Structures are given as C-alpha cells and as structure tokens.
Amino acid sequence: MDLYGAVLEINDLQVVRGEKVVLTVEHLDIQHGEVLAIIGPNGAGKSTLLLSLSQLIKPSSGSFMYRGKPIAPNERTTFRKNIGLVLQEPLLLDTSVYENVAVGLRFRHVPDTEVKKRVTRWLDLLGITHLSGRLSRKLSGGEAQRVSLARAFVLDPDILLLDEPFSALDAPTRVRLLEDFQTIIAATQITTVVVTHDLNEALLLGDRVAVLLGGQIQQLDSPQAVFNEPSNPDVAAFVGVETIIPGKVISTLDGLAKVQVDGFVLEAVGDCNIGRPVFLGVRPENITLHPVGELPPSSARNAVQGRITRLMPQGPLVRVMLDCGFPLVALITNASLVNMGLSKGQEVQASFKASAAHLIPR
C-alpha cells in the first residue's frame, strides 16, 4: 500500500437534492499527512462535501479513489472503518467518558488490554484523564468535544474528518482546544480535513485551503495564497478583502502595474497586459489614514482622498468606510481614531503600498 501521495481523491462529483445541484467538484485530492481546511459561508456545501468524502451520502455522480484504488459501492462500509468523523455537536453515549472513548474499539473487538492502553493515551493527550469516570451528560461543551476528538483519534484513523468542531465553543475554550488539537495533529501527522467558516482557524490549521462558494471550489491553494492572492472577487470578499475596485492596467514596468481607477492612478505589484480590465483589491488592515494635508513621506505609493461615510467600532478597532469616488474600507485602532479626531463626513487621506494591492484579472 502506498503511504504517500493522495490518500483520497474525488473526480466529477455532483450532489443533487430535490432538483437542485448543491455541490459540484471536478477534482479534489487529499494528500498524505496534510491538513486540508475547507472554508466557506453557511449553505456553501461544506458539510455536504465532508459527508460525501466519508461515504455517508451517495452523490448523484462522481468517482472516489482511496490510496490509488477506486471505492466500489460494496466497499463503502470497509472504507468508513479507515476514517474518524467529528461533528459540530458531540454525539456521546449516556455513559462515562472512558466508555465513550472506548466504544469504537469494543465494536472492533480490540482486546481489553489494548483498549485500556489506547484510551488512557488519548485521554491524557487531550487533557481529560480526570474526567474518565464522569457521565457524558455532566460535561461542558469543551469537555464533550475533547471526548469526541479522543473517540476519533483512539481508532487510529487513516483520515480524520471534522465538521466545524470548534464553532460552538466559547472563545477561551475554543482557543485552548485549537492549541491542543494543532499540537496533536503536528505530532501524529494524521491526514485531516477540517470544515470551517472561520478564516483564522483555516489559516492556523490548514496546509492547504479550499474555498467553497455556491457549491463549487473557487480556489485551492496555500493559506497565504488564498488570503493574499484570491483568485476572483468572490473569494477576495470572503477572505476579507473589503476594497475591490474595477480598473484597467495602463502601464507595467518591472513587475509593477499602474491601474486607472475612477480618476486615480494606483499602483500594484502584478504582471498584467496593458489594457487588461482588472479588479484591484486591498485588505482594510493595509490601509493607513491621515488628516488631509498631513500625508507623511513613506514607501506607500498610493494615496487617495475621501469622505468618511461610516464608522463601525469593533472592540479595540474601528472599521472606517470612505467614499473616494469608489468605496474604500480601512481598519484603524481606537487610539488612532481619537488622535485624528475622525468623524462621519470628514475628509481624510488614505494610503497603501503597491505590495498591499492585489490584481485580479476580469
């Protein structure tokens, strides 16, 4: 058996519910030892894709390859023995934590001595040894999800599939569990697919990120490429590029493009043909605001002036919406807001570096 390369591969997958196509995937491979993060908004088809990968739903069409061999219809049950599945809401038996973690091993008739060894190990790794004798109904949400993870890990799965496993937890519990989970995955190198709508979670966990929008994978790449070089405006908007401006390339030189945008000429790192229609995207955290007439010398090659149309406080930060002839969104600290005395209707200058702007061909 080949232990490297693609562990699971799907081709020409289509899932239809009623008369509506809810998922279409031409090709997707999951590589040995990687963490593939699947991100997208609610209703994008993320859970449907995960259930298809686990062979728990039957697609309308498509082929599956497991370690280079097709999964025949009569082999689905055998294949499922190679996967661990963790859902958003832990489905635990009304018994002790120990027995919940051990149940899968008992179904497989693993000897009691081996059951004890493996269960003890995973209770320890997930920090729940002290809960071993506690009934599942007396667990907190974070504790229950740790038990659910231990129950999956203890089976030594070839592929671990997780559907929003951290989303229902409060912030401190979620952070601690994410840290422990990341440590375990790095140490065990278990091939993992994690579904999430949380961008930071995908960036933290994923070796690759698949962006699923409208039932189709719009981009599959490294986290850095997906977040900094989105393939189209829809992906850009989903990963937090809030300023997306249509324009046209008017010149290029040494990897730097000048783009005509609504009365401004803006510069961006990119290599597009002159005359090519493009979208120019900038993340809000890469935009700096200045009072009018007080733009300091800097390496930022782009500067525009606009009027503040809205201020949206977000904890220690403030989202500033500008009308520059086109919409522009900046993210600044509360301290900066106070120091500059910004208010709705005020004119300000906004600057950003050419390296912070991303060109998307139209």
TACOR-V905667 format. One record per pair of residues at least 4 apart in sequence whose ideal C-beta (glycine too) atoms are under 8 Angstrom apart, sorted by the first residue. I is the first residue (numbers start at 1). J is the second residue. Records with the same first field share a line. If there is no record, write none. Layout:
I->J, J
//
This chain:
1->67
2->67, 68
3->32
4->32
5->31, 32, 68
6->29, 30, 31, 32, 65, 67, 68
7->30, 31, 32, 66, 67, 158, 159, 191
8->29, 30, 53, 64, 65, 66, 67, 159, 191
9->27, 28, 29, 30, 64, 65
10->25, 27, 28, 29, 52, 53, 62, 63, 64, 65
11->26, 27, 62, 63, 65
12->25, 26, 27, 61, 62, 63
13->23, 24, 25, 26, 28, 52, 59, 61, 62
14->21, 23, 24, 25, 59, 60, 61, 62
15->21, 22, 23, 24, 45, 48, 52, 57, 59, 60
16->20, 21, 22, 60
17->22
21->215
22->45, 48, 215
23->45, 48, 49, 52, 59, 215, 216
24->215, 216
25->49, 62, 216, 217
28->210, 217, 220
30->34, 36, 53, 159, 191, 193
31->36, 191, 208
32->191
33->189, 190, 191
34->191, 192, 207, 208
35->185, 192, 193, 194, 205, 206, 207, 208
36->192, 193, 194, 206, 207, 208, 209, 210
37->194, 195, 196, 201, 202, 205, 206, 208, 209, 210, 223
38->46, 49, 50, 193, 194, 195, 196, 209, 210, 212
39->46, 195, 196, 197, 198, 199, 202, 209, 210, 211, 212, 238
40->44, 45, 46, 197, 211, 212, 213, 238
41->197, 213, 238
42->197
44->212, 213, 214, 215
45->49, 212, 214, 215, 216
46->50, 163, 195, 196, 197, 212
47->51, 163, 164, 195
48->52, 57, 215
49->53, 195, 212
50->54, 161, 163, 193, 195
51->56, 57
52->56, 57, 59, 62
53->159, 161, 193
54->80, 83, 85, 161
55->64, 71, 76, 79, 80
56->80, 85
63->70
64->70, 71
65->69, 70, 71
66->71, 79, 82
71->75, 76, 79
75->79
76->80
77->81
78->82
79->83
81->108
82->157, 158, 159
83->157, 158, 159, 160, 161
84->152, 153, 155, 157, 159, 160, 161
85->152, 161, 162, 163
86->90, 145, 148, 149, 152, 160, 161, 162, 163, 165
87->91, 148, 163, 164, 165
88->163, 164, 165, 167, 168
89->168
90->144, 145, 147, 148
91->148
92->100, 136, 139, 144, 147, 148
93->99, 100, 103, 136
94->135, 136, 137
95->99, 100, 135, 136
96->100, 132, 133, 134, 135, 136
97->101, 123, 128, 131, 132, 133, 134, 136, 139, 147
98->102, 119, 123, 132, 133
99->103
100->136, 147, 151
101->119, 122, 123, 147, 150, 151, 154
102->106, 115, 119, 154
103->107, 151
104->108, 151, 154, 155
105->110, 114, 115, 118, 119, 154, 155
106->110, 115
108->155
110->114, 115, 118
111->115
112->116
113->117
114->118
115->119
116->120
117->121
118->122, 154, 156
119->123, 150, 154
120->124, 129
121->125, 154
122->126, 150, 153, 154
123->128, 129, 131, 132, 150
124->129
125->150, 153, 180, 184
126->146, 147, 149, 150, 153, 180, 184
127->146, 180
128->132, 143, 146, 147, 150
131->139, 143, 147
134->138, 139
135->139
136->144, 147
139->143, 144, 147
140->144, 173
141->145, 168, 169, 170, 173
142->146, 169, 170, 173, 174, 176, 177
143->147
144->148
145->149, 165, 166, 168, 169, 177
146->150, 177, 180
147->151
148->152, 165
149->153, 165, 181
150->154
151->155
152->157, 160
153->157, 160, 184, 188, 190
157->190
158->191
159->190, 191, 192, 193
160->190, 191, 192, 193
161->192, 193
162->192, 193, 194, 195
163->195
164->168, 195, 196, 197
165->194
166->174, 177, 178, 181, 196, 198, 201
167->196, 197, 198
169->173, 174, 177
170->174
171->175
172->176
173->177
174->178
175->179
176->180
177->181
178->182, 201, 204, 205
179->183
180->184
181->185, 205
182->186, 204, 205
183->187
184->188
185->189, 190, 192, 205
192->205
194->201, 202, 205, 206
196->201, 202, 205
198->202
199->203, 227, 239, 240
200->204
201->205
202->206, 209, 223
203->209, 223, 227
206->223
207->222, 223
208->220, 221, 222, 223
209->219, 220, 221, 222, 223, 226, 227
210->217, 219, 220
211->217, 218, 219, 220, 226, 230, 235, 238, 239
212->216, 217, 218
213->218, 234, 235, 238
214->234
218->231, 232, 234, 235
219->225, 226, 230, 231, 232, 235
221->225, 226, 229, 231
222->226
223->227
224->228, 229
225->229
226->230, 235, 239
227->239, 240
228->358
229->358
230->235, 236, 238, 239, 241, 281, 358, 360
231->235, 360
232->236, 360
233->237, 244, 279, 281, 360
234->238
235->239
236->241, 244, 279, 281, 358, 360
237->241, 242, 244
240->283, 284
241->281, 282, 283, 358
242->283, 284, 329
243->281, 282, 283, 284, 287, 327, 328, 329
244->279, 280, 281, 360
245->261, 262, 266, 279, 280, 281, 326, 328
246->261, 277, 278, 279, 362
247->259, 260, 261, 262, 266, 277, 278, 279, 280
248->259, 260, 275, 276, 277, 278
249->257, 258, 259, 260, 272, 273, 274, 275, 276, 278, 359
250->258, 259, 260, 265, 274, 275
251->257, 258, 274
252->256, 257, 258, 271, 272, 273, 274
255->269, 270, 271
256->267, 268, 269, 270, 354
257->267, 268, 269, 270, 271, 272, 278, 359
258->265, 266, 267
259->265, 266, 267, 268, 278, 280, 359
260->264, 265
261->265, 266, 280, 326
262->324, 325, 326
263->325
264->304, 324, 325
266->280, 302, 304, 357
267->301, 302, 354, 357
268->280, 354, 357, 358, 359
269->354, 355, 357
270->278, 357, 358, 359
272->276, 278, 359, 361
276->361, 362
277->361, 362
278->359, 360, 361, 362
279->359, 360, 362
280->357, 358, 359, 360
281->357, 358, 359, 360
282->286, 287, 328, 352, 356, 357, 358
283->287, 356
284->319, 329, 330, 331
285->331
286->352, 353, 356
287->328, 329, 330, 331, 350, 351, 352, 356
288->300, 330, 350, 351, 352
289->320, 330, 332, 336, 340, 342, 348, 349, 350
290->294, 295, 296, 340, 348, 349, 350, 351
291->340, 348, 349
292->305, 347, 348, 349
293->349
294->349
295->303, 349, 351
298->351
299->353
300->351, 352, 353
301->353, 354
302->351, 352, 353, 354, 357
303->349, 350, 351
304->324, 328, 349, 350, 351
305->324, 347, 348, 349, 350
306->322, 323, 324, 325, 328, 347, 348, 350
307->322, 323, 345, 346, 347, 348
308->320, 321, 322, 342, 343, 344, 345, 346, 347, 348
309->321, 322, 323, 344
310->320, 321, 344
311->318, 319, 320, 321, 337, 342, 343, 344
312->318, 319, 320, 321
313->317, 318, 319, 334
314->318, 319, 331
316->333, 334
317->331, 332, 333, 334
318->331, 332, 333, 334, 336, 337
319->329, 330, 331
320->329, 330, 331, 332, 337, 342
321->327, 328, 329
322->327, 328, 329, 330, 348, 350
323->327, 328
324->328, 350
328->350
330->350
332->336, 337
333->337
334->338
335->339
336->340
337->342
340->348
342->346, 348
352->356, 357
353->357
//
